[in-house]
């Protein structure tokens, strides 16, 4: 695996240096040592990227060529990702700390994002109901230059989910890559160029990282400049809730559309009649796979009082068995957290929870035998109550909090207190009870006696992709007369 010494911007189909001629270092999650330098991205770099994207939009052919032609390019991008799946997984492991075996599955899902987007771009639009005198149909055109801001959580899959539907819609894109995990995105320019994507259709700008030199103010960071740019009418944002809320306010003030793809604590409700082996297995997978960074991580287990002790014992036993180690090791199940700042935030939150009365029954400290790097032992905290800060914190880490409940109504109250939960998991033998709980909790997706293996936006990939493509377009309703009915007139004529 060859790591680039410097990762640069990609603007107008070419590698580009920072406008300030500066770089920042990125540390390896497993050792804390810097492994590459990244070009600093600030407002001037975003402006260059937007100009190239705007030129590709207005002067190029990408946006107005037949959808089948765009789909062919997207399919070739998917193929290029598939060919490099091993390399992408290796970069995700080395740069983001994800276990390599799990990262390879994420690479496969990234390729699927482009294939599904290709299919969605050629699907016929739904017509409005026909009328006797006129036919109405909804046509969609690309919105313009799309701003895409991605996260360090499963970074290559995150950018694929956002970029693929934007390209399928005919938009041009300025992508701002997360500073903690920029490595796998460095493969994207080669992939899209080989696939025949025209220059300027996809542009990549990095952030400021840990550089704090001239011009590195809040108003000139790449992320803020992209959200504020007047020629970027819509933003796809992937990141933490606080940054997402700030981006939403900035976008709203400028009348831009913003889609916030945010992680959350998905409640995993275990009722007294549940199959505990399956429930515990599903909860552990959801909480600890991808180092706890899945968008729909089941990091909050709500257990009925009669089975609470049994659930805790099984969770603790299984968590202690998980293999923590080097992310490149194919046997590793939990790797290091992506960055030292994130490790410090997570361990600080755990210490506070323990002071507040939470009880660690597994983990709670650095993984044994790993003195350097951001390694945290898979942690299970018992007796977590909704008044503790950690109950609502979205840690995106291998930390699982367990809370007892006495009634179904209390379970709904606890689950509903997890603001922004993207999914819920219910374990019970009673289907009718599960349906009632699913409706009462009201998350976008609910899994009953099963765990979501793919971390999907919804349970229907095709529908989710179609909706994502639609986000990047503006609908226009066209009515066409079907007969010679005269137009109404004024003046009694």
Secondary structure, DSSP 8 states (H G I E B T S, - for coil): ----SEE-EEETTEEE--TT--EEEEE-TTT--EEEEEE--BHHHHHHHHHHHHHHHHTSSGGGS-HHHHHHHHHHHHHHHHHTHHHHHHHHHHHH---HHHHHHHHHHHHHHHHHHHHHHHS---B----SSEEEEEEEEE-SEEEEE--STTHHHHHHHHHHHHHHHT-EEEEE--SSS-TGGGGHHHHHHHHT--TTSEEEE---TT---TT-STTTBHHHHHHH-TT--EEEEEE-HHHHHHHHHHHHHTT-EEEEEE----EEEE-TTS-HHHHHHHHHHHHHGGGGT-TT---EEEEEHHHHHHHHHHHHHHHHHS-B--TTSTT-SB---S-HHHHHHHHHHHHHHHHHT-EEEE--SB-TT--SSS-B--EEEES--TTSHHHH----SSEEEEEEESSHHHHHHHHHTSTT--EEEEE-S-HHHHHHHHHHH--SEEEESS--SS--SSS-HHHHHHHHHHHTEEEEEEEEE-S------STT-
